[in-house]
Amino acid sequence: MKDREAKVSRWEGEDLPTKAELETRLIAEELNGTFWSNGPGDRYSTHSHEFDKVIYVVEGEISFVLPETGGIITLHGGDRLDLPAHTPHAAIVGSEGVLCLEAHI
């Protein structure tokens, strides 16, 4: 990722994108994604990864907590998060659960 800060791209369409539409977007960037989901209120403790990540929320809600900046990024259907490698983050799933599409760069 060119800049080394987390970047959010909000979905601006009237209708939420389908799983296939989000997969097509990743493929256009030559990325392969994997779907994963979590139930309401699930949490991930603070951690980081050795790789850059792209995360699309297909449905539901998830909040990413960035302890180094004190920021909280809440994503809803269609939203995208570009998360640079080595960025400490935690996550909290919303009350409806979440389905995400994730690719590693």
C-alpha positions as CSV (number, residue, x, y, z in Angstrom):
1,M,0.0,0.0,0.0
2,K,1.4,3.3,-1.0
3,D,0.6,5.3,2.1
4,R,1.0,3.4,5.3
5,E,-2.2,4.4,7.0
6,A,-5.5,2.6,7.1
7,K,-7.8,3.8,4.4
8,V,-11.6,3.5,4.2
9,S,-13.7,3.6,1.1
10,R,-17.4,4.0,1.8
11,W,-20.0,2.3,-0.5
12,E,-21.9,5.0,-2.3
13,G,-24.4,2.9,-4.3
14,E,-28.1,2.9,-3.5
15,D,-28.2,-0.9,-3.3
16,L,-25.6,-3.0,-1.4
17,P,-23.2,-4.9,-3.6
18,T,-23.5,-8.6,-4.0
19,K,-20.7,-11.1,-3.1
20,A,-20.1,-11.5,-6.8
21,E,-19.7,-7.8,-7.4
22,L,-17.2,-7.4,-4.6
23,E,-15.3,-10.5,-5.8
24,T,-15.2,-8.9,-9.3
25,R,-13.7,-5.7,-7.8
26,L,-10.9,-7.7,-6.2
27,I,-10.2,-9.7,-9.3
28,A,-9.9,-6.4,-11.3
29,E,-7.0,-5.6,-8.9
30,E,-5.5,-9.1,-9.4
31,L,-6.4,-10.1,-5.9
32,N,-7.9,-13.3,-4.6
33,G,-10.4,-13.0,-1.8
34,T,-11.7,-15.3,0.9
35,F,-15.1,-15.0,2.6
36,W,-15.4,-15.2,6.4
37,S,-18.0,-14.4,8.9
38,N,-18.5,-13.8,12.6
39,G,-21.5,-13.8,14.9
40,P,-22.9,-10.8,16.7
41,G,-20.6,-9.3,19.3
42,D,-17.6,-11.5,18.4
43,R,-14.2,-9.8,19.1
44,Y,-10.6,-10.0,18.0
45,S,-8.0,-8.8,20.4
46,T,-5.3,-6.4,19.3
47,H,-3.0,-8.0,16.7
48,S,-1.2,-7.3,13.4
49,H,-0.3,-9.1,10.2
50,E,2.8,-9.4,8.1
51,F,0.9,-8.5,5.0
52,D,-1.3,-5.7,3.7
53,K,-5.1,-6.5,3.8
54,V,-8.1,-5.5,1.8
55,I,-11.4,-6.1,3.6
56,Y,-14.9,-5.6,2.1
57,V,-18.0,-5.9,4.3
58,V,-20.6,-7.8,2.3
59,E,-23.3,-7.5,5.0
60,G,-23.5,-6.6,8.6
61,E,-21.1,-4.4,10.6
62,I,-17.6,-4.6,12.1
63,S,-15.6,-2.0,13.9
64,F,-11.8,-1.9,13.8
65,V,-10.0,-0.3,16.7
66,L,-6.6,1.2,15.9
67,P,-4.8,1.6,19.3
68,E,-1.9,3.6,17.9
69,T,-4.1,6.4,16.7
70,G,-7.1,5.9,19.1
71,G,-9.3,5.6,16.0
72,I,-12.3,3.4,15.5
73,I,-13.4,2.6,11.9
74,T,-16.9,1.1,11.6
75,L,-17.6,-0.6,8.3
76,H,-21.1,-1.5,6.8
77,G,-22.2,-3.3,3.7
78,G,-20.0,-2.4,0.7
79,D,-17.4,-0.5,2.7
80,R,-13.7,-1.3,2.1
81,L,-10.8,-1.1,4.5
82,D,-7.2,-1.1,3.2
83,L,-5.0,-2.1,6.2
84,P,-1.2,-1.9,5.9
85,A,1.0,-4.6,7.2
86,H,2.1,-4.3,10.9
87,T,-0.9,-2.1,11.8
88,P,-2.1,-3.1,15.3
89,H,-5.9,-3.5,15.3
90,A,-8.7,-5.1,17.2
91,A,-12.2,-5.8,15.9
92,I,-15.7,-5.9,17.3
93,V,-18.6,-7.4,15.3
94,G,-21.9,-5.5,15.2
95,S,-25.2,-6.8,16.6
96,E,-26.2,-8.4,13.3
97,G,-23.0,-10.3,12.7
98,V,-20.8,-9.7,9.7
99,L,-19.8,-11.3,6.4
100,C,-16.5,-10.1,4.8
101,L,-14.4,-10.6,1.8
102,E,-10.7,-10.4,2.5
103,A,-7.6,-10.4,0.3
104,H,-3.9,-10.3,1.2
105,I,-1.4,-8.3,-0.7
